[in-house]
Amino acid sequence: MIRIENYLGIIEISQGYFSKLIGNAVSSCFGVAGMANSNARQGIRSLFTRRKTYSDQGVVVRHDTDGLSVDLHIIVTYGLNISVIVKSIVSKVRYTVEEATGLKVSKVNVFVDAMKNE
């Protein structure tokens, strides 16, 4: 839960909202074949449910003093330039979060966990 206090009162934004917002933005980027599980809870959920992908899969958001810190675990398409894909993801995530919430994104860490041959 992210809490922001301003002159109007207290604003609380849930972790699930950020995960779904960022997950949808990343999944729509060129070269991203999917999202990888970022923790054990997501791995167990994938094993026991019929759905193989979730919008919050592979996304971890933390609130620091500088702003938001986002960790992404992705699967890329084989044969594409990974650095270009990562730069595209970083700029899209930063723009999407700042536009939707008004919060500053200080870091976007992208971890390429696998490659998929499509």
Secondary structure as UniProt FT lines:
FT   STRAND          2..6
FT   TURN            7..8
FT   STRAND          9..13
FT   HELIX           15..27
FT   TURN            30..31
FT   STRAND          32..35
FT   HELIX           40..48
FT   TURN            55..58
FT   STRAND          59..63
FT   STRAND          68..77
FT   TURN            78..79
FT   HELIX           82..101
FT   STRAND          105..116
//
